[in-house]
Amino acid sequence: VDFPVDGEMQADTALVEEMLTDSYDFAELDEPANVLVFPNLEAGNIGYKLLQRLGGAEAIGPMLVGMDKPVHVLQRGDEVKDIVNLAGVAVVDAQEE
């Protein structure tokens, strides 16, 4: 892997640069995280919806992992940009097969 990866930390620490540099100065990250990994589906859904709706983050997904084949899920109310983004991920997955 040629990008920084760090271990467990609270979401606000991972996303707020001042918290990351002040209280977690031993982190591998040079700037706030742009990918978050959650412990289960429910936590991930809550987290990404909050980031998307309240934080203005662009959410791509959800994507299911651990299946024999890639799974990409369109949700009710998705906009054209959501479909295009997820289709792009699907193309990359197909090229890797």
Secondary structure by P-SEA (a helix, b strand, c coil): ccbbbbccccccccccaaaaaaccccccccccccccccccaaaaaaaaaaaaacccccccccccccccbbbbbbcccccaaaaaaaaaaaaaaaaac
